[in-house]
């Protein structure tokens, strides 16, 4: 499934809940979406607290879906083509030096 289809489906859901209405208590502003995105991302972390592997893969999948839904909406609301942004960032990262300092296992700054 492509990002445009997912974005359309996300908006159909949000609209069906009335969250795009001006008087909605769940205003879909950039600020609110960014906060929600961070909160959902932290819920992903809960699946790895005290364990190297998620003990409930289905629940992890739901949290990852929540993260993606907020990400799609925030990108759309901000006028960002997420697919284009990802490809741009991958090209940029391709030219970066990923040599890790001694004792460091993983690169940072993706």
C-alpha positions as a Python dict, from the first residue, in 0.01 Angstrom:
ca = {
    (1, 'X'): (0, 0, 0),
    (2, 'X'): (135, 344, -87),
    (3, 'X'): (159, 654, 135),
    (4, 'X'): (-112, 843, -56),
    (5, 'X'): (-363, 565, 6),
    (6, 'X'): (-270, 543, 372),
    (7, 'X'): (-300, 921, 408),
    (8, 'X'): (-645, 920, 247),
    (9, 'X'): (-761, 638, 475),
    (10, 'X'): (-620, 819, 779),
    (11, 'X'): (-807, 1138, 687),
    (12, 'X'): (-1130, 947, 627),
    (13, 'X'): (-1101, 804, 979),
    (14, 'X'): (-1013, 1137, 1142),
    (15, 'X'): (-1297, 1311, 960),
    (16, 'X'): (-1544, 1038, 1061),
    (17, 'X'): (-1460, 1108, 1426),
    (18, 'X'): (-1519, 1482, 1384),
    (19, 'X'): (-1161, 1567, 1477),
    (20, 'X'): (-1125, 1806, 1183),
    (21, 'X'): (-1418, 2016, 1305),
    (22, 'X'): (-1325, 2361, 1438),
    (23, 'X'): (-1485, 2291, 1775),
    (24, 'X'): (-1336, 1944, 1822),
    (25, 'X'): (-1173, 1881, 2161),
    (26, 'X'): (-909, 1683, 1968),
    (27, 'X'): (-791, 1957, 1732),
    (28, 'X'): (-559, 1820, 1466),
    (29, 'X'): (-294, 2092, 1490),
    (30, 'X'): (75, 2042, 1419),
    (31, 'X'): (153, 2086, 1788),
    (32, 'X'): (-109, 1836, 1902),
    (33, 'X'): (-7, 1585, 1639),
    (34, 'X'): (364, 1618, 1728),
    (35, 'X'): (282, 1558, 2095),
    (36, 'X'): (66, 1258, 2008),
    (37, 'X'): (341, 1120, 1782),
    (38, 'X'): (595, 1139, 2066),
    (39, 'X'): (355, 979, 2311),
    (40, 'X'): (278, 691, 2076),
    (41, 'X'): (650, 641, 2005),
    (42, 'X'): (709, 607, 2378),
    (43, 'X'): (440, 339, 2388),
    (44, 'X'): (651, 145, 2136),
    (45, 'X'): (936, 156, 2389),
    (46, 'X'): (719, -8, 2652),
    (47, 'X'): (725, -328, 2447),
    (48, 'X'): (1101, -349, 2493),
    (49, 'X'): (1122, -250, 2858),
    (50, 'X'): (1300, -538, 3033),
    (51, 'X'): (1319, -746, 2716),
    (52, 'X'): (1517, -755, 2392),
    (53, 'X'): (1212, -878, 2199),
    (54, 'X'): (850, -763, 2207),
    (55, 'X'): (644, -1014, 2401),
    (56, 'X'): (322, -914, 2223),
    (57, 'X'): (396, -861, 1851),
    (58, 'X'): (32, -779, 1770),
    (59, 'X'): (24, -505, 2034),
    (60, 'X'): (358, -371, 1905),
    (61, 'X'): (214, -364, 1553),
    (62, 'X'): (-78, -153, 1677),
    (63, 'X'): (156, 96, 1844),
    (64, 'X'): (370, 119, 1530),
    (65, 'X'): (54, 182, 1328),
    (66, 'X'): (-45, 462, 1569),
    (67, 'X'): (299, 620, 1519),
    (68, 'X'): (264, 600, 1143),
    (69, 'X'): (-87, 746, 1144),
    (70, 'X'): (24, 1050, 1345),
    (71, 'X'): (335, 1084, 1128),
    (72, 'X'): (129, 1075, 808),
    (73, 'X'): (-111, 1334, 939),
    (74, 'X'): (162, 1566, 1069),
    (75, 'X'): (350, 1546, 738),
    (76, 'X'): (32, 1611, 541),
    (77, 'X'): (-75, 1903, 760),
    (78, 'X'): (277, 2049, 728),
    (79, 'X'): (276, 2018, 349),
    (80, 'X'): (557, 1764, 351),
    (81, 'X'): (570, 1482, 98),
    (82, 'X'): (682, 1212, 336),
    (83, 'X'): (797, 973, 64),
    (84, 'X'): (1009, 1247, -93),
    (85, 'X'): (1145, 1350, 248),
    (86, 'X'): (1247, 991, 326),
    (87, 'X'): (1423, 950, -8),
    (88, 'X'): (1602, 1284, 36),
    (89, 'X'): (1718, 1183, 384),
    (90, 'X'): (1839, 844, 261),
    (91, 'X'): (2044, 1012, -14),
    (92, 'X'): (2185, 1258, 238),
    (93, 'X'): (2272, 978, 482),
    (94, 'X'): (2440, 783, 204),
    (95, 'X'): (2712, 1047, 187),
    (96, 'X'): (2766, 1065, 563),
    (97, 'X'): (3051, 898, 749),
    (98, 'X'): (2898, 640, 980),
    (99, 'X'): (3224, 541, 1149),
    (100, 'X'): (3134, 494, 1514),
    (101, 'X'): (3367, 602, 1794),
    (102, 'X'): (3535, 320, 1987),
    (103, 'X'): (3286, 139, 2208),
    (104, 'X'): (2981, 270, 2026),
    (105, 'X'): (2772, 3, 1853),
    (106, 'X'): (2518, 208, 1662),
    (107, 'X'): (2520, 524, 1453),
    (108, 'X'): (2308, 812, 1567),
    (109, 'X'): (2136, 1093, 1383),
    (110, 'X'): (1942, 902, 1120),
}
